């Protein structure tokens, strides 16, 4: 975690801990900290709608998960639309996906195409190069830009899509993701809530209909 999510480090630590899994209050309180002080900050988070308590277990809400997801490893708050670089890696009728391995999977999409943040001060290919290198990929041609709009999820993304190859069997471990290969048809049938923009991109690939500019307005996210 390289920046704050809230106005106090105790609240930041609570959010970072709940990303991994839901926790009981007694497990969340650091050794030596007064319970009253810790509860003060927990109430701050619940009042903001970032944390909820279910059956004695504290968990991130959708709002809390989105806050963590948008600001993790960034140097400033993220403004919409969210600009991303993603890679389409296809081999033997399967596509390479990143799968979340933390508790965020309960609130956000489980799968997504490998990629990363588009650095606004860098050209798209520069951002793509940085993201590809960190994930053991070798990227190639630009396939198109997809604008995804999901009003019911307050999501607006701009995704530069590149073809790529998986060139390393052992990449640097990603604490929050793992790579999985899934059949193209299975991914194309997934919902936005399950796999973000990946189903739309994969279906375009199957139909040989990738275009320089594409727009997907998500009407049904259930």
N, C-alpha and C positions, 0 to 999 in steps of 0.2 A: 504494500500500500504506500503510494508515494505522495498522497495529498489527503487533506481532510475531507470528510463527507459532511461533517457537522461543525458546530462551534466549540466542541470540547473533545479532547483525546479519549476520554472514557467512553463517550458515545461512539466514537470511531471504532474503538476496540470491540464494542458490543456488536456493531454491524459486521465487522470483519470476522468475528467468531461465528455469528449466525449464518454467514455465507456457507460455512462447512456443514452445519447441521443445526436442527433445533436443540435447545438446551434448557435444562431446569435452572431456576434462579440460583440455587446453591452452587451449581457448576459454573455459572457465569461470573460470580463475584470473585475478584482476585484475592489471593491470600493477603491478609492484613488490612483490607479496605473495610471501612464501616458500611454495614448494610444500608443504613439510611442514606449515605452519600451515593451509593450505587443505585439505589431505588429512585433517587431524585433524577438521575440521568436516564434511567429506564423509563420513567414517566414522561420525560421530555420526548423520547423516541415514540412511545405509544401515542402521545398526544398529537404528534406530527403525522401519525399514520404509517410510520416506518416499520414498527414492530407490533406484533399481536401475541396474545397469550391464549393458548388452547390446551385445555386439560393439563395445566401446570407446566406446559412447554412453551417457551418463547421462540417465535419464528419471525423471519422477515416477511412483511407483506409484499404484495406486488409493487407498491410504491417504493418500498425499501430496496427490493431487488433491482428495480430500474435505476434507483439512485446509485447503487454500487456499480451496476453494469456500465452506466454512462460516465462515471468519473474515475473508475479504476485505472491507474497508470496514466492518467491525463494530467496536464499541467494547468488546466483551467476547466471550469464547468463546460459541459458539452451543450451546444446550442443545436436545435433542430433546424434543417434536416441533418441527420447523421450521415457523414460521408465515410464510406468504407471501400476497401479493396478486397475482393474475394477471388478465389481461384477454382476453376473447374478442372478437376483431375479425374479423368475417366480411363478405366482399364478393364477389359474383358466384361463389358456391360455392367460394371460397377463404378460407383462414384465415391471419392474420398470425402468424408465429412468429419468435422470436429464435433465431439460430444462432450457436453458439460459433465463434470464429475463432482460438482459441489451441490449444496442444497438449493442453489439458484435454479436448478432444473425443475423444482416444484413450482416456480413462479414464471420463469422465462422459457423460451424454446430450448428443447433438449439438443437439437442438432442445428448445424449451420455449415456452410461451405468454409473451408479454411481461408483465413485472411487476417485483416487487421484494420486499424484506423487509417484513413487517408490524411496525411499530414498536409494541412492547407497551404503551407509555405513551400511545398515541394511538388513538382510535376507528378502526374499519376504514375508514370513508370518508375520514378524514384521511390515513391511510397510502396509500389508493388514489389520492387526489389528488396526493400527492407523487410517487408512482411514475409516474402517468399524465403529469404535466407534464414530467417529465424525459425521457420517451420520445415526446413529440409526440402524445399521445393525449388524447382527450376521453372520460372515462368516464361511464357512465350508471347503469342499474339494477343492483342486486345480484342475481346469478343463483343463488347458493348457496354453501355451504361444503363442500369435498371433503376428507375425511381419506383419505390414501393411505398404505398400510402395505406395505412390501416387505421382509419379514424377511430374505431372503437377501442383501439389499444394506444391511441395518442402516439403513433409511430409514423415517422416520415424519414425514409432513408434513400440515399443516393449511392449506388454500388457500381464501381468500376470492376468489370469482370475480365479476367485473363485466363487463358488456357495455361496449364502447368503440368509438370511431371513430378512424381515423388521420387527423389533421387537418394534419399538416405533412409535406411531401415531404423536407425536409432537417432532421433532428433533430440535436442535439448528438452528435457522433461517440462511440460506445461502443467503447472500446479492445478489448473482449473479445467483442463481439456484433455481428451485423448482422441487419437485418430481411429476411425472405423471405416471399413469398406461396406457399402450397402448397394443392393441392386438398383439400377436406375429407375425401373418401374415402381419399386417400393417407395423411393424418395419422392417421385413425382406425384404420388397419391397422398402424401402427407399434408397436413394443414399448416397454415402460417404459424399457429401457436406451437406446433410440434417442431417445425424446422425453418422458421423464418422465410426468407425469399428463395431458399434452395429448391422447393418443389416447382416453382414457376420457372426458374433458370434451367433446371434439369429437363422439364417438359419442353422448353424451347429448344434445347439441345437435341432431344429425341426427335422433335419435328423438323430439325434442321432449319430453324427459324430464328436464329440469333440475329439481332439487329443492332445498329449503332446506338439507337435510343429506344428504350422500352419503358412502358409504364404499367404498373400493376396496382389497381385499387382493390384492396382486400375487403370484400363485402361480408364474408362469413368466416369468422375466426374460431368457431366452435369445433 
